[in-house]
Amino acid sequence: MAKQLEEVWRYAKPVTKQDLRDSAPVSYQDITPEKVEKALRQIDEALDGVDSDRKVKSKVRRVRKAWPEQLRKYESQGKILAGRGSYSKTDNDATFMRMKEDYMKNGQLNPGYNTQTSTNNQFILDYAIHQCAGDTSTCPLHMEDFHSHYGRYPAVSACDAGYGSEENYLHASRHGIETFIKYNYFHKEQKKKFRNDPFLSANFYYNGETDGMYCPMGQRMKRLTGVKQITDNGFEQAISRYRAQIAGDVR
């Protein structure tokens, strides 16, 4: 909408009166139903009585009726989503998740909840219901829920590979939780084919003291600008990227 509004604005500026020229178009960052309605009304009034493209006039009047209402709808849906990627129309709190396969081996995408349970010696100690489909992001939230009930964190946490992440390992370390949590590539890294492949980035030598990554030929790779990534829980991950330096023509 912002892009199309900008295009109409650029067309209207040369053929309309001066007050439109002194105004600023709506940007993508601050697009709201009120601002779009104001901008479209201003363009519509400016084009009235001006010899201009009829298609443009027709489009302005058409989108003036539709866009503000659409934006209000999007705002309402955004509040329901609350950061999620989907929600059910019949149960707004439910999120569409990939369910277990049925008897025909078809993966099911249905609205549901992610239930997490803590057990000890086959006794259920705590359970929590989450809106996110992935187990990785539920671990810190579940541990905090456990703490709210018992006033302490569990001494030991054993989970499957679906919970392995930097965020979860750090959370456990900070709260004194001994973890037995595999990461996604744990089993793959145990295979001989993986360990003996020198060209896999996971097998490159890394010097933590100098922050140096070295390729199989022993040459230090150039560190590029770091990238920051935010998880669903707001955890900030610092990702470092390296690139091999191309050697010059040696004769």
C-alpha positions in Angstrom: 0.0 0.0 0.0 2.8 2.4 0.9 4.6 1.7 -2.4 1.4 2.3 -4.5 0.6 5.4 -2.5 4.1 6.7 -3.2 3.6 6.1 -6.9 0.3 8.0 -7.0 1.8 10.8 -5.0 4.7 11.2 -7.4 2.2 11.4 -10.3 0.0 13.9 -8.5 2.6 16.3 -7.4 3.4 17.9 -10.8 -0.2 18.3 -11.9 -1.8 19.5 -8.7 -1.9 22.6 -6.6 0.9 23.9 -4.3 -0.3 22.6 -1.0 0.2 19.0 -2.1 3.8 19.7 -3.1 4.7 20.7 0.4 3.4 17.5 2.0 5.3 14.3 2.7 4.0 10.9 1.5 3.2 8.1 4.0 6.2 5.8 4.6 6.0 2.1 5.2 7.2 2.5 8.8 4.4 4.9 9.9 1.5 3.7 7.7 -1.8 3.8 9.6 -5.5 3.9 8.6 -5.7 7.6 9.6 -2.6 8.7 7.7 -3.5 6.7 4.6 -7.1 8.2 4.7 -5.7 11.7 5.1 -3.2 11.3 2.2 -5.7 9.8 -0.2 -8.3 12.4 0.6 -5.7 15.1 0.0 -4.7 13.6 -3.4 -8.4 13.1 -4.3 -9.2 16.7 -3.6 -6.1 18.0 -5.3 -6.9 16.0 -8.5 -10.5 17.2 -8.5 -10.9 19.6 -11.4 -7.4 19.0 -12.7 -6.8 17.6 -16.2 -5.2 14.3 -15.3 -5.3 10.6 -16.0 -8.8 9.2 -15.4 -7.4 5.9 -14.3 -5.4 7.5 -11.6 -8.4 9.4 -10.3 -10.5 6.2 -10.3 -7.8 4.3 -8.5 -7.5 7.0 -5.8 -11.2 6.9 -5.2 -11.3 3.1 -5.2 -8.4 2.6 -2.7 -9.6 5.4 -0.5 -12.7 3.3 0.2 -10.8 0.0 0.7 -7.4 0.7 2.1 -8.2 2.3 5.5 -10.6 -0.5 6.3 -8.1 -3.1 5.2 -5.4 -1.5 7.4 -7.8 -1.6 10.4 -8.4 -5.3 9.7 -4.6 -5.9 9.5 -4.1 -4.1 12.8 -6.7 -6.2 14.5 -5.2 -9.4 13.1 -1.7 -8.3 14.2 -2.9 -7.9 17.8 -4.4 -11.4 17.7 -1.2 -12.9 16.2 1.0 -11.2 18.9 4.2 -12.2 17.1 3.0 -15.6 15.9 2.8 -16.6 12.2 -0.8 -17.9 12.3 -3.9 -18.3 14.4 -7.2 -20.1 14.2 -10.3 -18.2 13.3 -12.4 -20.4 15.6 -9.8 -20.3 18.5 -7.7 -17.2 18.3 -5.2 -18.5 20.9 -4.4 -21.7 18.9 -1.5 -21.7 16.5 -1.3 -23.8 13.3 1.3 -26.6 13.9 2.6 -29.6 12.1 0.9 -32.5 13.8 1.7 -36.2 13.7 1.2 -38.1 10.5 -2.1 -39.8 10.0 -2.5 -43.5 8.9 -2.0 -42.4 5.3 1.4 -40.8 6.2 0.1 -37.3 5.5 1.5 -34.5 7.7 -1.3 -32.6 9.4 -1.2 -28.8 9.8 -3.9 -28.0 12.3 -4.5 -25.4 15.1 -3.3 -26.6 18.4 -1.1 -25.9 21.5 2.4 -27.1 22.4 2.2 -28.8 25.8 5.4 -29.2 27.8 5.7 -31.6 30.8 8.3 -32.0 33.5 8.6 -35.4 35.2 10.7 -37.0 37.9 10.6 -40.8 38.5 7.5 -40.9 36.4 5.7 -38.3 38.5 4.5 -35.2 36.7 5.9 -32.1 38.5 4.9 -29.4 36.2 3.2 -28.7 32.8 2.6 -25.7 30.7 0.8 -24.9 27.4 2.5 -22.8 24.8 1.5 -21.1 21.5 4.8 -21.7 19.7 5.2 -24.8 17.6 8.9 -25.3 18.2 10.1 -26.9 21.4 13.4 -24.9 21.5 11.8 -21.6 22.5 9.6 -23.3 25.2 12.4 -24.5 27.3 13.3 -21.2 29.2 9.6 -20.4 29.6 9.0 -23.8 31.0 11.9 -23.6 33.4 10.6 -20.2 34.7 7.2 -21.8 35.2 8.8 -24.6 37.2 10.6 -22.0 39.3 7.3 -20.1 40.0 5.8 -23.2 41.4 8.7 -24.6 43.5 10.8 -21.5 44.2 13.9 -23.1 42.6 15.1 -24.5 39.3 15.5 -28.3 38.7 19.0 -29.6 39.5 19.2 -31.6 36.3 17.4 -31.3 33.0 17.3 -34.1 30.4 15.7 -33.3 27.1 15.9 -34.5 23.5 17.7 -32.8 20.6 14.7 -30.5 19.9 15.6 -28.4 22.9 19.3 -27.9 22.1 20.3 -24.3 21.5 22.7 -21.6 22.7 19.8 -19.8 24.4 18.8 -22.9 26.4 22.3 -23.9 27.4 23.1 -20.4 28.7 19.8 -20.2 30.5 20.5 -23.5 32.3 24.1 -22.5 33.1 23.0 -19.2 34.6 20.6 -20.9 36.9 22.8 -23.8 37.9 21.0 -26.5 36.0 23.0 -29.5 34.9 21.9 -30.3 31.3 21.8 -33.4 29.2 20.4 -31.9 26.0 21.7 -32.9 22.6 21.8 -30.3 19.8 20.4 -31.0 16.3 23.6 -32.1 14.7 24.9 -34.2 17.6 24.3 -37.6 16.0 25.4 -36.5 12.6 28.7 -35.2 14.0 29.5 -38.7 15.5 29.6 -40.3 12.0 33.1 -40.9 10.6 32.2 -39.4 7.2 31.3 -36.1 8.9 34.4 -36.0 11.2 36.8 -36.8 8.4 35.5 -34.2 6.0 38.0 -31.2 6.3 35.9 -28.9 4.1 32.9 -28.8 6.4 32.8 -25.5 8.2 32.1 -27.3 11.5 35.5 -29.0 11.2 37.5 -25.8 10.6 40.0 -25.0 13.3 39.0 -22.0 15.5 41.4 -20.1 17.7 39.3 -18.5 20.4 42.1 -16.2 21.7 42.6 -14.5 18.4 39.1 -15.1 17.0 40.6 -16.7 14.0 39.0 -19.3 11.8 41.3 -21.4 9.6 40.6 -23.3 6.4 41.8 -26.8 5.6 45.0 -25.3 4.0 45.9 -23.6 7.2 45.1 -20.0 6.0 43.4 -17.7 8.3 39.9 -16.6 7.0 38.8 -13.0 7.0 36.1 -12.2 9.6 33.2 -10.4 8.1 30.8 -8.1 10.0 28.9 -10.0 12.7 25.2 -10.6 12.4 22.7 -10.4 15.3 19.6 -12.6 15.4 16.8 -12.3 17.8 14.9 -15.4 18.9 11.2 -15.6 19.7 12.0 -15.1 23.4 14.0 -12.0 22.7 17.4 -13.7 23.1 20.1 -12.0 21.0 22.4 -14.3 19.1 25.8 -13.1 17.8 26.7 -14.9 14.6 30.2 -14.5 13.2 30.8 -15.1 9.5 34.2 -15.8 7.9 35.3 -15.8 4.3 38.4 -17.3 2.7 40.8 -14.9 1.2 41.6 -15.3 -2.5 45.3 -15.6 -3.0 46.9 -13.6 -5.9 48.4 -15.1 -9.0 51.7 -16.7 -8.0 54.3 -17.4 -10.7 
